[in-house]
Every structure is written in structure tokens, then in C-alpha cells.
Amino acid sequence: MLPNATLINHPANDGDSFHVEAAGKHLHVRLYFVDCPEISVMSKSDARRVSEQSRYFGLPSVVQTVHYGNEAKKFVSQTLSKPFTVYTSFASALGRSAKGRVYGFVKTADGDDLASLLVKHGLARTYGVGRQTPDGISRSEMTERLRDLETAAMLKRNGIWAESDPNLIAPLRAEQRREDQKLKELQNQIKKAGSKHQVFDLNKVSKEDLESILEIGPVIASRIISGRPFNNVDDLIKVKGIGKKKLKKIRGYFLIGKE
């Protein structure tokens, strides 16, 4: 538990991931259980993610999704204007971040769970990594509670749900599932082709797994992580120390998967 934490004004802050000062430490905290809309589309990776979020919320335009991503960012900035408490076991939440993020829970100055507030106000969905809460609520029970809050927010047309088209939710989510299935089929094809090694998502693979690859040592692994996110595997050529020959040897270990 890290009490009396303060929010740091940082360009990388968004609704579910932000920089804080806590117990003399600078932490980049990623909330458990929730996913807020993206705040911009700066890369192909961002575009894929915003597209997936738009389909989930039943929005015909990604512009609306990004708007509510920025609304979530503003909400967090206002809600955390007073000192708050961070609960973290420092589990890595690296994701697409080039530098270390840690998963955590945040309790506001008023004693509210920040993730729950975001879902309640229609500024996030129940999605992603979770664990038992600091109050002892199991991961499965917390997930169900957040889903209930999400259903209520949808019915009340709170936040992003005010823009949602009920007629689009089912077909858009079905479209996303088809794309996800295609990715799984691609992975299975790679395995059936006789691959004797594991295939990693380049934008999510851990430093430890990178170092397990014969051609990649600690230095190159760190450079790969610092260079993320990548739009495609061939972008590894931009990493110092990876030439054409090395890229040819290692590219089969990676793919760019669902963010």
C-alpha cells in the first residue's frame, strides 16, 4: 500500500494508465480489470486497438471512441486531484509501453475504487488482467461486479454508451470475433508448418522470453523492449544490433498479435 500518492502530469497518461508519485517513487500504474478508450491514433497498433474498442461499444466512428478516451483521461485527472492510495505488488504491465508499468489498484481520497468509477461513468469496459482486490474480493467476483456496473452504465446511457448504437453492438462484436479467429488460425498454421519453437507477440513478449532466443542477448532484448510498439516484425531491423542476417534468423519467433 502506497498512501498519499499524487498524479504526475505526463503526456503518456490516459484513463487506465498514468504516472504517479508514491512513497518517493515514480511509478507508471496500469489499472487492473478495466480498459479505457485510446486517447489518440498514432500508429497502426493504436488504430487496431481503437477499432476493436469501437466495435465493442457499438460505435460507427473511431472519432467518438477517441473523444471518450480523452474524457476518461480528464475524469482521472480530476478524480485524482487529491492524494490517493495505490495498491501494487509491482507485477509487470509492460504491454505496449517502452518502459516499465506496474499493475495496481487505486483508491481515491473519498475511498472509491477508481476502476469501478470509470466503468460506472461509462468511461471504461471490464477487460484485461485482474487479481484479488486489497479488500479481499476474489478476481472472479470483482469481474462480475464490474460487469454489473457496466450493464447499468449501458442502460443509463452514461459516458460512451450515450453514443452507442444498440443495433451495431452484435454485428460489430461478431466482426471482431472473426478477426480474432483468423489470428488464431494463423498461429495454428505456423505450428502445423513444423515450427519447433514458441511464437511470441513482439509487442508483449517479456525480456526473459526474448533472452531465451539463441540470437538475442540481454542488451538486444532491452533495445527491442525500448523500441516498442512495432507495426510489423520487419521493423526489428531498426533496432541497433539487428542486421539483415540476424533478422532472418529471429523473425520466425515473432508476430504482431491483438493488442
C-alpha positions in Angstrom: 0.0 0.0 0.0 1.3 3.4 -1.0 -0.7 6.2 0.6 -0.7 9.9 -0.2 0.1 9.3 -3.8 -0.1 12.2 -6.3 -0.8 12.2 -10.0 2.1 13.4 -12.3 1.2 15.5 -15.3 2.7 13.3 -18.1 1.9 13.1 -21.8 1.6 9.3 -21.6 -1.3 9.5 -19.1 -4.7 8.2 -20.2 -7.7 6.8 -18.4 -6.3 3.4 -17.3 -2.6 4.1 -17.2 -0.9 7.1 -15.6 2.2 8.3 -13.8 2.2 8.8 -10.1 4.5 9.9 -7.3 4.1 7.5 -4.3 6.4 6.9 -1.3 9.2 8.7 -3.1 8.9 6.6 -6.2 7.8 7.5 -9.7 5.5 4.8 -10.9 3.6 4.2 -14.2 0.5 2.5 -12.9 -1.8 0.4 -15.1 -5.2 -0.3 -13.5 -6.4 -3.9 -13.1 -9.7 -5.1 -14.6 -10.5 -2.2 -16.9 -9.8 -0.8 -20.4 -10.4 2.9 -21.3 -10.7 4.0 -24.9 -7.5 5.2 -26.5 -6.8 8.9 -26.5 -5.2 9.1 -30.0 -4.3 7.1 -33.1 -0.6 7.5 -33.7 0.3 4.1 -35.1 -1.2 1.0 -36.8 -1.2 -0.6 -33.4 -3.3 2.2 -32.0 -5.6 2.0 -35.0 -6.3 -1.7 -34.4 -7.0 -1.2 -30.8 -9.3 1.8 -31.3 -11.1 -0.2 -34.0 -11.6 -3.1 -31.6 -12.9 -0.8 -28.8 -15.3 0.9 -31.2 -16.8 -2.4 -32.2 -17.2 -3.4 -28.5 -19.1 -0.2 -27.7 -21.1 -0.3 -30.8 -19.8 3.0 -32.3 -19.7 3.6 -36.0 -16.8 6.0 -35.8 -13.4 5.8 -34.0 -13.5 9.6 -33.6 -16.2 9.1 -30.9 -14.1 6.4 -29.2 -11.0 8.7 -29.0 -13.2 11.5 -27.7 -14.3 9.4 -24.8 -10.7 8.2 -24.2 -9.8 11.8 -23.6 -12.9 12.3 -21.4 -11.7 9.3 -19.3 -8.2 11.0 -19.0 -9.9 14.2 -17.8 -12.0 12.3 -15.3 -8.9 10.6 -13.8 -7.1 13.9 -13.6 -10.0 15.5 -11.7 -10.7 12.5 -9.5 -7.0 12.1 -8.5 -6.5 15.8 -7.9 -6.4 15.0 -4.1 -3.9 12.5 -2.7 -4.9 8.9 -3.2 -3.7 5.4 -2.4 -2.0 2.9 -4.7 -2.0 -0.8 -4.1 0.5 -2.8 -6.1 2.6 -5.9 -6.0 4.7 -4.4 -8.8 3.6 -7.0 -11.3 4.8 -6.0 -14.8 2.2 -4.4 -17.1 4.6 -3.6 -19.9 2.2 -4.1 -22.7 2.9 -1.5 -25.5 4.8 0.7 -23.1 8.5 1.1 -23.9 9.3 1.4 -20.2 8.1 -0.5 -17.1 4.5 -0.2 -16.0 3.1 -2.0 -13.0 -0.5 -3.2 -12.4 -2.3 -1.7 -9.5 -5.5 -0.7 -7.7 -6.2 3.0 -6.9 -8.4 4.1 -4.1 -9.4 7.8 -4.3 -9.4 10.3 -1.5 -13.1 9.6 -1.0 -12.4 5.8 -0.6 -13.7 4.8 -4.0 -12.1 2.3 -6.4 -11.0 4.2 -9.5 -11.6 1.3 -11.9 -15.2 0.9 -10.6 -15.8 4.7 -11.0 -14.6 4.6 -14.6 -16.9 1.7 -15.5 -19.8 3.3 -13.6 -19.5 6.6 -15.6 -19.3 4.8 -18.9 -15.6 5.6 -19.4 -14.2 2.1 -19.4 -15.1 -1.5 -20.0 -14.5 -4.6 -17.9 -11.5 -6.1 -19.6 -7.9 -7.3 -19.0 -5.8 -8.6 -16.2 -7.3 -8.9 -12.7 -6.5 -10.3 -9.3 -7.8 -10.4 -5.7 -8.5 -6.8 -4.5 -6.9 -5.2 -1.5 -10.3 -5.7 0.3 -10.1 -9.4 -0.3 -12.6 -9.6 -3.1 -11.8 -12.5 -5.5 -10.8 -11.9 -9.1 -13.9 -13.6 -10.4 -16.3 -11.7 -8.0 -14.7 -8.4 -8.9 -15.1 -9.1 -12.6 -18.8 -9.8 -12.1 -19.3 -6.7 -10.0 -17.6 -4.6 -12.7 -19.7 -6.2 -15.4 -22.9 -5.3 -13.4 -21.7 -1.7 -13.2 -21.0 -1.8 -17.0 -24.5 -3.1 -17.7 -26.0 -0.3 -15.5 -23.9 2.3 -17.3 -25.1 1.0 -20.6 -28.8 1.1 -19.6 -28.4 4.6 -18.2 -26.5 5.7 -21.4 -23.6 7.0 -19.3 -20.5 8.3 -21.0 -19.5 6.5 -24.2 -22.7 4.4 -24.0 -24.6 7.6 -24.9 -23.2 7.3 -28.4 -23.6 3.5 -28.7 -25.9 2.2 -31.4 -27.7 -0.9 -29.9 -28.2 -2.2 -33.5 -24.5 -2.2 -34.1 -23.2 -3.9 -31.0 -23.9 -7.5 -32.0 -22.7 -7.3 -35.7 -19.6 -5.3 -34.8 -18.6 -7.6 -32.0 -19.1 -10.6 -34.3 -16.8 -9.0 -36.8 -14.2 -8.6 -34.1 -14.5 -12.3 -33.1 -14.0 -13.3 -36.8 -10.8 -11.3 -36.9 -9.6 -12.8 -33.6 -10.3 -16.3 -35.0 -8.2 -15.5 -38.1 -5.3 -14.6 -35.9 -5.7 -17.9 -34.0 -5.8 -19.8 -37.3 -2.6 -18.1 -38.4 -0.9 -19.1 -35.2 -2.1 -22.7 -35.7 -0.8 -22.7 -39.3 2.6 -21.7 -38.0 2.6 -24.6 -35.5 1.4 -27.1 -38.1 4.1 -26.0 -40.5 6.6 -27.7 -38.2 7.7 -24.8 -36.0 9.6 -26.3 -33.1 9.8 -23.1 -31.1 7.3 -20.8 -29.4 6.0 -17.8 -31.3 5.7 -14.5 -29.3 3.7 -11.3 -29.8 6.5 -8.9 -30.4 4.8 -6.0 -28.6 4.1 -8.1 -25.5 7.0 -10.6 -25.2 8.9 -10.4 -21.9 12.6 -9.7 -21.6 13.1 -13.2 -20.2 11.4 -14.8 -23.2 13.4 -12.6 -25.6 16.6 -13.8 -24.0 15.5 -17.4 -24.4 16.1 -17.0 -28.1 19.6 -18.0 -29.1 20.4 -14.9 -31.2 19.2 -12.4 -28.6 21.1 -11.4 -25.5 20.2 -9.1 -22.6 21.3 -5.9 -24.5 19.4 -6.6 -27.7 16.4 -7.7 -25.6 16.4 -4.4 -23.8 16.7 -2.5 -27.0 13.7 -4.4 -28.5 11.5 -3.6 -25.5 12.6 0.1 -25.6 11.7 0.2 -29.3 8.1 -0.9 -28.9 5.5 -0.8 -30.2 6.4 -2.2 -33.6 4.0 -2.1 -36.6 5.4 -5.3 -38.1 8.1 -7.8 -37.4 10.4 -6.4 -40.1 10.6 -3.2 -38.0 13.2 -5.1 -35.9 15.8 -4.0 -38.4 15.6 -0.6 -36.8 16.9 -2.0 -33.5 20.6 -1.4 -33.1 22.5 -4.7 -33.3 19.9 -6.4 -35.5 21.0 -6.6 -39.1 19.5 -8.4 -42.1 21.1 -11.8 -41.2 20.0 -11.7 -37.5 16.5 -10.6 -38.5 16.2 -13.5 -40.9 17.2 -15.9 -38.0 14.8 -14.5 -35.4 11.8 -13.2 -37.3 10.0 -16.6 -37.2 9.8 -16.3 -33.4 7.5 -13.3 -33.6 4.2 -12.0 -34.9 2.2 -8.9 -34.2 -0.9 -10.0 -32.4 -4.0 -8.5 -30.9 -3.1 -5.7 -28.5 
